[in-house]
Amino acid sequence: MSIFAPGARVVIRDEEWLVRRVDSSSDGGYVLSCDGVSDLVRGRSVQFLTKLEDDILILDPAETELALDTSSHFNSAFLYIEALRRRSIPNDRGIHLGHRGVMNLVPYQLDPALQALKQPRQRILMADAVGLGKTLEAGILTTELIQRGRGQRILVITLKSMLTQFQKEFWSRFSIPLVRLDSLGLQRVRNTIPSNHNPFNYYDRTIISVDTLKNNLEYRNYLENAWWDIIIIDECHNVAARANEDGLSRRARLARMLSGRSDFQERIKGDLRILEILQKKDEQANKNLGDPESFLNVFDPEKEAGKVTSLMASGITPEQFEATLVSHLTILVLWMAAAQIYTLQTKII
């Protein structure tokens, strides 16, 4: 019987981890799926083989020692409680953390984030005039999405001349680190990882020049097989399709391709075979499903999320669930919302 259990806290390689799952391994030991708890590894999910780890210390809650707060006016205790509060996941549409960035906040700079948080999909065009703080507005929204567990992977596309400024603004004002990649940086990553791995999955939060991506066709396959929670295209008028051009420019084609790499539907594309069933069953479904934008506008996933809870709690089997989808088109949106809720819960856990 395993001495490890989900929920236990362990110290491995001098860092503290929270055990999420315990599986048997072929070498007679166990595979521990853990999330980082201590500062150096917080936000990381890794797996450990107990047979390969020399010393695994299981922390016993009964041995917890209470420490007296001797700071002035209990400042240390208040800071700890505030840190825990900020780490909690908001479930409303308000601004909780973005407005606390290092900046002289102007009220209108909160409007894009408030508008985006009201939408089932946080897609928004920020088209303020020069100098009004579009980068700050993007930082506020990005901070809020990170706070909600929806900003683990971030990709920023900008002009080469703006790389340093954008990277500096996000770090100095919102403490959001972005790894700057260029052609040489991507080549170094490719030399580090196995040849069948995607270099865009090596770093979670990156910033890269639009010209670096559009000029190298071999990156297209990597981009088509990577996903991000947030994609920011700075100076996006440079990737817009021109009315006087016969075809799309390479920048415009790049932006169009990236537009689908942050949708949760793309990540569960293999399970969306149910769409094919619906398309065959209903001609009207064909019309709606042909355009994902119009389809999601017809049904509000947030409004239907309450029905998902009762449906899943009834113990319905996958076969019954699929049959329900065939007979009731609206349940498809519920299933999509459930998949999104499951994705967010996985990140939170």
Helices and strands as residue ranges (DSSP letters): E 9-12, E 15-24, E 30-36, E 45-49, E 56-58, G 61-63, G 72-74, H 75-87, G 98-100, G 107-110, H 111-117, H 134-147, E 154-158, G 160-162, H 163-174, E 179-181, H 183-192, G 199-201, E 205-209, H 210-214, H 218-224, E 230-233, G 236-239, H 250-258, H 264-267, G 269-273, H 274-281, H 283-289, H 292-298, H 301-313, H 318-327, H 331-348
